[in-house]
Amino acid sequence: MKNISKFLLILFTVATFASVQPKYYLVSGSHDKTIRAWEWDKKTKTWKRKGKPLEGHNSAVFSVSFSQDGKWLASGSHDGTIRIWEWDKKNKTWKQKGEPLKGYSYIVHVLVFSPNGKWLFSGSHDGTIRIWEWDKKNKTWKQKGKTLHNKFPVCSAVFSPDGKVLVSGLGDGTIKIWEWDKKNKTWKQKGEPLEGLEGSARGMVVTAQDFSLDGRWLASGLWNDQIGIWEWDKKNKMWKQKGKTLTGHRGMISVLVFSPNGKLLVSVSADRTLRIWEWDKKAKTWKQKGKPLEGNGDFDGTVSFSLDGRWLASVSDDKIIRMWEWDKKNKTFRQIGQPLKGHKGRVTSLAFSPEMKKEEPLRKKDFLERLQHILELE
């Protein structure tokens, strides 16, 4: 099984990188009402500002999200609107597409595209959830189905890898599972909400979530610094907590990310540390791997990972963004380049684009380095 898994990773790598050299963008949303894009400069080995700031929101930008094909960039604001940006190949920048999406009375705190790019999930502090769909005929995004109402703020959300299930974390500590109802053409809640972790007090805000790529694991992080891992119970057709509640952080869990092979889980907390967890087959639980990465104030709760796990972006000192790269030798992240500056207000959201822009053929050296990096995730 291990060899098969490794073979599939190699096959995926060849299919993805054999023809083009991947290129990433990092976008950041700020209290200064703008969105900025940053690009990796191979020559100087640092991240540089790309183009002019994206403007349009009337208040702080609290969320940013890319579709997996890199075509769309969505931004949510304190002004209660969502703006959709499309990549302009000619001018090499993002331009707003259509009118702002409206309907919320408060902060749009969560934005997530479905894996196929068909759906855009948006959640607000006003407790409502809306799903938007691209209307090819009218060339705009329109709300799909009814507005989903909750009594508490929507704090986190994630789509399952196949896009059929949507999971939302709420301010009352519950996790709701939503499934698309083809007959009624709307999203409906599936089963009872997941509530509470083993050894944890009920009512803690669900601040972070992520699915493993194979759909087996669902991770949820709480306001009180604890992490729970859920596994799908085929027999009873429900999600059950797997193993013990993960403890060690001393602050709100802000980000949870599974490695591509699902064997590692990375957590970032408001205690300004990053921890790596690994599945222990013998003990049948998740255990911390190595020592925490101390950010010395650089991990204040707003971070983002590139899809391949190579890059980590973090916010420090309110307006500054720092970039970290995976150190193969020491198996940890190390800071790279100079801090990214430019925002005039606190940076509240970060998002990496997927590999986009077919710029140049992939050199053999780059391909082998890229392949080696993915195999090390094993």
Salt bridges, closest charged atoms under 4 A:
ASP32 OD2 - HIS343 ND1 3.01
GLU39 OE2 - LYS23 NZ 2.82
GLU39 OE1 - LYS50 NZ 3.59
ASP41 OD2 - LYS48 NZ 3.22
ASP79 OD2 - HIS57 ND1 3.49
GLU86 OE2 - LYS71 NZ 3.97
GLU86 OE1 - LYS97 NZ 3.49
ASP88 OD2 - LYS95 NZ 3.18
GLU133 OE2 - LYS118 NZ 3.73
GLU133 OE1 - LYS144 NZ 3.46
ASP135 OD2 - LYS142 NZ 3.32
GLU179 OE2 - LYS190 NZ 3.54
ASP181 OD2 - LYS188 NZ 3.18
GLU195 OE2 - ARG202 NH1 3.67
GLU231 OE2 - ARG216 NE 2.77
GLU231 OE1 - LYS242 NZ 3.52
ASP233 OD2 - LYS240 NZ 3.21
ASP271 OD2 - HIS249 ND1 3.20
GLU278 OE1 - LYS289 NZ 3.54
ASP280 OD2 - LYS287 NZ 3.29
ASP298 OD1 - ARG322 NE 2.69
ASP300 OD2 - ARG346 NH2 3.30
ASP308 OD2 - ARG370 NH2 2.87
ASP318 OD1 - ARG346 NH1 2.79
GLU325 OE2 - ARG310 NH2 2.74
GLU325 OE1 - ARG334 NH2 3.41
GLU355 OE2 - ARG370 NH2 3.47
GLU359 OE2 - LYS357 NZ 2.93
GLU360 OE2 - LYS42 NZ 3.64
ASP366 OD2 - ARG363 NE 2.77
GLU378 OE1 - LYS263 NZ 3.29
